Amino acid sequence: MSSQTSASQTPAEQELAELLVEALNLEDVAATDIDPEAPLFNAGLGLDSIDALELALAISKRYGFQLRSDNDDNRRIFASLRALSAHIEANRAA
């Protein structure tokens, strides 16, 4: 994978990428290889709705707030590692 094509992760995105890989048992994916701007679902990382539920649970445990399945903003929130990280930073428990 070329480092020129992917944006670099912030420390918060790196932490979230590690949680994502761990929570979803993504054995073939290195946290550092996840492009923070690439889609998490479909053509990007290829996650599905079950992955989203597992990830939401892991985020709830780690960051202390709930991601609701009926939230109309979920497509935006889960659009990419960067979008999800920004949402967590804005909502996490102190």
C-alpha positions as CSV (number, residue, x, y, z in Angstrom):
1,M,0.0,0.0,0.0
2,S,1.4,3.4,-1.0
3,S,1.7,6.0,1.7
4,Q,1.1,8.7,-0.8
5,T,-2.5,7.6,-1.4
6,S,-3.7,7.7,2.2
7,A,-4.0,10.6,4.6
8,S,-2.2,10.2,7.9
9,Q,-4.1,9.4,11.0
10,T,-4.3,11.7,13.9
11,P,-3.6,10.2,17.4
12,A,-7.4,10.0,18.0
13,E,-7.9,8.3,14.7
14,Q,-5.1,5.9,15.4
15,E,-6.7,4.9,18.7
16,L,-10.0,4.4,17.0
17,A,-8.5,2.4,14.2
18,E,-6.9,0.1,16.7
19,L,-10.2,-0.3,18.5
20,L,-11.9,-1.0,15.2
21,V,-9.4,-3.7,14.2
22,E,-9.6,-5.3,17.7
23,A,-13.4,-5.2,18.1
24,L,-14.1,-6.6,14.6
25,N,-11.2,-9.1,14.6
26,L,-9.9,-7.7,11.3
27,E,-6.9,-10.0,11.1
28,D,-5.8,-8.9,7.6
29,V,-6.0,-5.2,8.4
30,A,-3.3,-3.2,10.2
31,A,-4.8,-0.2,12.1
32,T,-2.1,2.0,10.6
33,D,-3.2,1.0,7.1
34,I,-6.8,2.3,7.5
35,D,-7.1,5.5,5.4
36,P,-8.9,7.9,7.7
37,E,-10.9,9.4,4.7
38,A,-11.8,6.1,3.1
39,P,-15.4,4.7,3.5
40,L,-15.8,2.2,6.3
41,F,-18.5,0.3,4.5
42,N,-19.0,-1.1,1.0
43,A,-16.0,-0.3,-1.3
44,G,-13.8,1.0,1.5
45,L,-13.1,-1.2,4.5
46,G,-16.0,-3.4,3.6
47,L,-17.8,-3.4,6.9
48,D,-21.5,-4.4,7.2
49,S,-24.4,-3.7,9.5
50,I,-23.3,-6.4,12.0
51,D,-19.8,-4.8,12.2
52,A,-21.5,-1.4,12.8
53,L,-23.4,-2.8,15.8
54,E,-20.2,-4.4,17.2
55,L,-18.3,-1.2,16.6
56,A,-21.0,0.9,18.3
57,L,-20.8,-1.4,21.4
58,A,-17.0,-1.2,21.5
59,I,-17.2,2.6,21.2
60,S,-19.8,2.8,24.0
61,K,-17.6,0.8,26.3
62,R,-14.4,2.7,25.5
63,Y,-15.7,6.3,25.1
64,G,-18.7,6.3,27.4
65,F,-21.6,7.3,25.1
66,Q,-24.1,5.5,23.0
67,L,-24.3,5.5,19.2
68,R,-28.0,4.9,18.5
69,S,-29.1,2.7,15.6
70,D,-32.0,5.0,14.8
71,N,-29.9,8.1,14.5
72,D,-30.5,9.7,11.1
73,D,-26.9,10.9,11.0
74,N,-25.4,7.4,11.2
75,R,-24.4,7.5,7.5
76,R,-22.4,10.6,8.1
77,I,-21.0,9.5,11.4
78,F,-19.9,6.1,10.1
79,A,-18.8,7.5,6.7
80,S,-15.1,7.2,7.5
81,L,-12.6,6.7,10.3
82,R,-12.1,10.5,10.3
83,A,-15.9,11.2,10.6
84,L,-16.4,8.6,13.3
85,S,-13.4,9.9,15.3
86,A,-14.6,13.5,15.0
87,H,-18.1,12.4,16.3
88,I,-16.4,10.6,19.2
89,E,-14.3,13.6,20.1
90,A,-17.4,15.8,20.2
91,N,-19.5,13.4,22.3
92,R,-17.2,11.3,24.5
93,A,-17.5,11.4,28.3
94,A,-14.8,13.5,29.9
